[in-house]
Amino acid sequence: MSAVVRFKSEADLVEGLGARGPKPRGWKIRFNENFKKGAPDECWEWTGEMAKKTGYGVLSIADTHYLAHRISFMVENGSIDPILLVMHSCDNRKCVNPAHLSQGTDADNIADAVSKGRLQKGETNGMAKLTEAQVIKIKLLRRSGETVTDLADTYGVHPPCISRIVNGKRWKHTP
C-alpha cells in the first residue's frame, strides 16, 4: 500500500485513470458502500480496505490512499485542516461516524488518550525493559548512594535511562 495522503477539500479527491483504469462510480459512492450508517450515537464501522500497520480504514482514489475517517469528517464539514488530526471520541479506528470525529493537534490527541487511560505506562508498555519492582529498587539504591553508572550496568540499561527514572521523568507512577 502506498503512503496515505492528507487533503483539505473534495477538490483534492479526484478520480482518475489509475493503474487499473477509471472508477466510474466515483469516490463518494464507493466511500458510502464501505460502511453502514447506524444510529447517530453508534459507531459506523468501515468495512473496506484497512491499513495493516495502523488499523484505520482507507479509500483508494486514483491509486492514492486516503484515511476513511478523514474523508468522513471532510464530507460532513466541507473542508479539513490538513495540518490537524481527525480524532475519534469513540476510540474506534474503524469508525467513520462524523458525530464521533473532531479535529485537533497531536497534543490534543495525546491529552485525550491520557484522560481515557489509553496510554501504556510502566510494564504495560511493550518497550519497557524494566519491571516496576526493579524501578522501585533502582530508586531506593540511588537514594542510598549507588551510582547511576553502576545501576545501569546492574540492570542492563543505559545511564540516561537510570537518570530519567531517578529524576522523575520516567516511571513517575512508582514510589
C-alpha positions as CSV (number, residue, x, y, z in Angstrom):
1,M,0.0,0.0,0.0
2,S,1.3,3.4,-0.9
3,A,1.5,6.3,1.6
4,V,-1.6,7.8,3.0
5,V,-2.1,11.3,1.7
6,R,-3.6,14.3,3.6
7,F,-6.1,16.6,1.9
8,K,-8.3,19.6,2.7
9,S,-11.3,19.6,0.4
10,E,-13.3,17.5,-2.0
11,A,-11.4,19.1,-4.9
12,D,-8.3,17.3,-3.7
13,L,-10.0,13.9,-4.1
14,V,-10.3,13.5,-7.9
15,E,-10.9,10.1,-9.6
16,G,-8.5,9.5,-12.4
17,L,-7.1,6.8,-14.6
18,G,-5.2,4.8,-12.1
19,A,-3.2,1.6,-12.8
20,R,-6.5,-0.3,-13.0
21,G,-8.4,2.3,-15.0
22,P,-11.2,4.7,-14.0
23,K,-13.6,4.2,-11.2
24,P,-16.8,5.0,-12.9
25,R,-18.9,5.1,-9.7
26,G,-16.9,7.9,-8.1
27,W,-15.3,8.0,-4.7
28,K,-18.3,9.2,-2.8
29,I,-20.4,6.2,-3.9
30,R,-17.5,3.9,-3.1
31,F,-17.0,5.6,0.2
32,N,-20.7,5.1,1.2
33,E,-20.6,1.5,0.1
34,N,-17.9,0.7,2.7
35,F,-19.8,1.3,5.9
36,K,-23.4,1.0,7.2
37,K,-25.0,4.0,8.9
38,G,-26.4,3.2,12.3
39,A,-27.9,5.4,15.0
40,P,-26.3,8.8,15.4
41,D,-24.6,7.7,18.7
42,E,-23.3,4.4,17.3
43,C,-20.0,3.7,15.6
44,W,-20.3,3.3,11.8
45,E,-17.6,0.8,11.2
46,W,-15.6,0.9,8.0
47,T,-15.8,-2.4,6.1
48,G,-13.5,-1.6,3.2
49,E,-9.7,-1.7,2.9
50,M,-7.8,-1.3,6.1
51,A,-4.2,0.0,6.6
52,K,-2.4,-3.1,8.0
53,K,0.0,-1.1,10.2
54,T,-2.5,1.3,11.8
55,G,-5.9,-0.4,11.6
56,Y,-7.5,2.7,10.1
57,G,-9.9,2.4,7.1
58,V,-8.6,3.7,3.7
59,L,-10.2,4.5,0.4
60,S,-8.1,4.4,-2.7
61,I,-8.7,7.3,-5.2
62,A,-6.7,7.4,-8.4
63,D,-4.1,5.0,-6.8
64,T,-3.7,7.2,-3.7
65,H,-4.8,6.1,-0.3
66,Y,-6.9,8.4,1.9
67,L,-7.9,7.7,5.5
68,A,-11.7,7.0,5.6
69,H,-12.4,8.8,8.9
70,R,-10.7,12.0,7.4
71,I,-12.9,11.7,4.3
72,S,-16.0,11.3,6.5
73,F,-15.1,14.4,8.5
74,M,-14.5,16.4,5.3
75,V,-17.7,15.3,3.7
76,E,-19.7,16.3,6.8
77,N,-17.9,19.6,7.4
78,G,-17.0,20.8,3.9
79,S,-13.3,21.0,4.5
80,I,-10.5,19.7,6.7
81,D,-7.3,21.4,8.0
82,P,-4.6,19.2,6.5
83,I,-2.2,20.0,9.4
84,L,-4.6,18.8,12.1
85,L,-5.5,15.2,13.1
86,V,-9.0,13.9,12.9
87,M,-9.7,12.4,16.3
88,H,-12.2,9.7,17.4
89,S,-14.2,10.4,20.5
90,C,-15.2,6.7,20.5
91,D,-11.6,5.5,20.2
92,N,-12.6,3.1,17.4
93,R,-10.2,3.4,14.4
94,K,-12.8,1.8,12.1
95,C,-15.5,4.4,12.9
96,V,-16.5,6.9,10.2
97,N,-19.4,8.4,12.1
98,P,-18.8,12.2,11.7
99,A,-20.5,12.8,15.1
100,H,-17.6,10.9,16.7
101,L,-14.9,12.9,14.8
102,S,-13.2,16.2,15.6
103,Q,-10.0,18.0,14.6
104,G,-7.2,18.6,17.0
105,T,-3.4,18.8,17.4
106,D,-1.1,16.0,18.4
107,A,-1.1,17.4,21.9
108,D,-5.0,17.3,21.9
109,N,-4.9,13.7,20.8
110,I,-2.4,12.7,23.5
111,A,-4.3,14.6,26.2
112,D,-7.4,12.7,25.1
113,A,-5.6,9.4,25.3
114,V,-4.2,10.2,28.8
115,S,-7.6,11.3,30.1
116,K,-9.1,8.0,28.9
117,G,-6.2,5.9,30.3
118,R,-5.3,4.6,26.8
119,L,-1.6,5.3,27.1
120,Q,0.5,2.4,28.3
121,K,2.9,3.1,31.1
122,G,5.3,1.0,33.1
123,E,5.3,-2.7,32.4
124,T,2.3,-2.5,30.2
125,N,4.4,-0.6,27.6
126,G,5.7,-3.1,25.2
127,M,9.0,-1.3,25.0
128,A,9.7,-1.5,28.8
129,K,13.0,-3.1,29.7
130,L,12.4,-2.9,33.5
131,T,9.7,-4.2,35.8
132,E,8.0,-2.0,38.4
133,A,9.8,-3.8,41.2
134,Q,13.2,-3.1,39.5
135,V,12.4,0.6,39.2
136,I,11.4,0.9,42.8
137,K,14.6,-0.9,43.8
138,I,16.7,1.4,41.5
139,K,15.1,4.5,43.2
140,L,16.0,3.1,46.6
141,L,19.5,2.1,45.7
142,R,20.2,5.5,44.1
143,R,19.0,7.3,47.3
144,S,21.3,5.2,49.3
145,G,24.3,6.3,47.2
146,E,24.6,3.8,44.3
147,T,25.9,5.5,41.2
148,V,23.8,5.9,38.0
149,T,26.5,4.0,36.0
150,D,26.6,1.1,38.4
151,L,22.8,0.8,38.4
152,A,22.8,0.9,34.6
153,D,25.3,-1.9,34.5
154,T,23.4,-3.9,37.0
155,Y,20.1,-3.6,35.2
156,G,21.4,-3.8,31.6
157,V,20.2,-0.3,30.6
158,H,22.0,2.9,29.6
159,P,22.8,5.5,32.3
160,P,20.4,8.1,30.8
161,C,17.6,5.6,31.4
162,I,18.5,5.4,35.1
163,S,18.8,9.2,35.3
164,R,15.4,9.7,33.8
165,I,13.9,7.3,36.4
166,V,15.6,8.8,39.4
167,N,14.8,12.4,38.3
168,G,11.1,11.6,37.9
169,K,11.0,11.9,34.1
170,R,10.1,8.2,33.6
171,W,8.2,5.8,35.7
172,K,6.5,8.7,37.5
173,H,3.8,6.5,38.9
174,T,6.3,4.4,41.0
175,P,7.3,5.4,44.6
